[in-house]
Amino acid sequence: MTVLSEIALSGAEYVERNGGAFLGLEAYKRQIPRILEGPLCARVVLGALRCAVKLGNEKDVEDLAQKYTLIIGGGEHLAEIITLCKSLVTQGRRSAAVSLARAEAEREPRARAYYLLARCLEFTGDSTRAFEAFGHAATLADKEGNAADVALAARAKRVERMLGDQSNASTAFADAAAADPTGAPPEHKLVIALGRLRSPSKFTRASGLSLLEELSRDPTTSLGRYAIRMAVEHADALGDSLTAVEADRINAAIRHVPDESARNAALARLLWIIKIATTKGDARADAITAAADVAPEMVPLLRRVRAFLSDDQTSHAASGPDVADTPSLRLASLGLDAVAALKNNRTQQAAEMLHEVTKLFHSGTVVTIPQSIWIATRLALDVPHPSVRDAAVLVAEGLLAVTIVAPPMGLSGLARGLDGAGRRDLALRACNAAIAAREDGAHELYAGILRDEGWALAARGQRDAAIKVLREAREQFNAANGKVS
């Protein structure tokens, strides 16, 4: 039986230094005991693994990585593991890197260890587990107090992924708001800024715009130009929901545009958006009409809106490319077409218009969501015709993915429509968004939908799942009434 000692380990290390990786590997392997236990054993296995990685010996690498994961009480060896994982990833042995990183994270749970695991999981394409590991890293970093860089990087990674799939805006802006961008590299600041723009809080969004303004101070870089573009698109996205504090930050970002004519055009457009956002009734209608001076591409659509409101049947014709030459205007026009079709009971045409909306969502070019789309979707969800209702569900799913703030009519109505259309999963997501937007009655609505789902599960004999859902419903009712569960 092999007996480990510091002297024996020092001998193997001497062989590695003077005889090279080949001889070192054999020297270390002779020292590996049958019982894999203790820090000394971990150092021997890591020494052998280090040599195997240098030699590119795939079988030894896999065997030794597996041995390392089985060591009991091996202690912390994060620095060595980081170096080995970098080499393994470079060589394409990513599963071995994940095994080592996971063993280190589970044996000695530290923020940096979980961040390493997350990065290794990213390289294997396991984005779901990487997302979870980044979350553990951020939580541990907050507790450790000396890993602010890890907390920032981990949260930036999580926000970056959520910006890509747009499936959980509330988590995205929560992570972005918690991340401290002080001293962060520009690419992290950009991700944090974009995450904060999803917040229901105008002040959190404004802090994101402040970061964009900071990045836009150097418009000679692609990142600086992108920051300006994102600030401008945020103004378009919010439209008449734009607040004064956000407009101020966007104005500051636009002023970094080097081209004078482009800068003046962007500032004029922003001023038009502010005027529309701060007026009501006839004054707003006049502001929208006056907007034609700075946004002439809207004129054909404005004519269609007037015709539609006056019940001119010519407005019911499908819009052509001359009517809407940008994604946002095309959406607004499609929304009018769909509402007109629903009003006249042309179900097939309504379904076609809604499918066109979904295609635009999938194209990734949508920034602004016009009110006509919200109205058309809500109306279509109540239509008994399956093709219309199914098309509306797809649009609703897209709306929940790209919406930054709640629409003027609120998200609770969308949740009710989705629940009535048989998509309780999307209804609950809409309720979550309504709660994040602090809509009145959102907690009660969420609780009611959960209660119905709980009883439905109970009727299907899924007792444990029903109890879990009903407990959550009770918590939501308590939250609505200000009670502690």
C-alpha positions, 0 to 999 in steps of 0.5 A: 500500500502506497504511503503518502508523505511530503518527502515522496511528493517533493521527490515527484515534483523534483522529477517533474522539474528536471526530468519533464512531464513524461517522467513526472507523470510516472513519478506522481502516478506511483504516489497515488494511494488506493484511498483517495483522501486528504490535501496531500493526495489532491496535490499528487493527483493534480501534479499527475494531471498537470503532466498529463495535460502537458503531454496531451495524454487524453486517457490519463487526463480523463482518468486523473480528472475523475480521480480528483473528483473522488478525493475526500477532504482534498482542501482548496486548490483553486489557483491550480484548478484555474490553470488546468481548466484553461489548458483543458479548454484550449485543448478541447477537453472541456468535459474534464475541465467541467469535472475539475471545476465542479469538484472544486466548487462543491468541495470548497464553495467559493465565489471564484470556484463557482464562476470558474465552473460557470465559465467551463459550462459555457464552453460545453454549451450548457447555458442553463447550468452555467446560468445557475452557477453564475447565480451561485457565484454572485450570491457567494461573492456578496457574502464573502465581501472580497470578491466584488469583481466576481459578483460584477462579472457573474451578474453581467454574464447572467444579464447577457444571457437573459438579454439574448433569450428575453424570457425573464426580464424581472431577473435581468433587471434585478441582476443588472440593478444589483451589479456595481459597474464602478471600475467595470470594463466597458463591455460589462457596463454595456450589458448592465445598462441594457439590463437596467433598461428593462426595469419597471422603475424609471430611476433604474432605467435612468441609471442604465441610460447614464451608463450608456451616456458614459460609454457614448462619450467616445463615439469613435468606437463601435461600442460608443456608437452602439451605446448611442443607438441603444439610448435612442432606441429606448426613447422610441421603445417607450414612446409616450411612456418616456419620463423626463429623467430618462429623456434627460439622459438620452439627450446627453447621450445624443449630444455625443453624436459627432455628425452635426446633422445626424445629432440635430435630427436625433435631438428633434425626434427626441423632442417630438417624443417628449411632446407627445408623452407630456400632452393629452387629448387634442394637444397630443393629436396635434403633437403627433401631426406635427411629428411629420416634420421630423418623422415623415415616414409616419405620415402614411400611417397617420392617414390610415389611423385617421381613416380607421377612426372615422370608420373609412372602409378604405382603411381596412385594406392591408398595408403595403410597403409604401405605408410602413417602411420600418419594423415599428411602423409596419407593426402599427399598420399590421395592428390596425389591419388586425383590429379592422379584420376582427371588427368586420369578422374576417377571421382568416385575415385577422389570423394572417395579420397576427402571424405577420406580427409574430414573424417580425418578433422573430426577426429581432428587429422590433423595438417599439410596440404600438398600442394597436398591437396590444389592442388587436392581441387582446381582442383576438384572445377572446375570439372563439375561432381557433386560428385567430386565438392561436395566432393571438397567443403567439403574438402575446408570447412575443409581446411578453418577450420584448416589452420593456414597460407595461403598455397603457392598458396594462398587462393584467388584461393580457393575462386574463385573455391568455388564461381564457385562451387556455394558456395559463403558463403565459397568463402567469408570466403576464401576471409576473410582469404586471406585478413587476410593473406594480399594477393594481390587482396583479397579485390577486389576479396571479393568486386566482389563476394559481388557485384555479391551476391548483384545483385542476391539478388536484382533479387530475390526481396530482396531489403534491403538485396541487398542494405546492401551487395552492400554497403559492396562491395563498402567498400571493393572496397574502402579498395582495393583502399585506400579510406575511405568510 
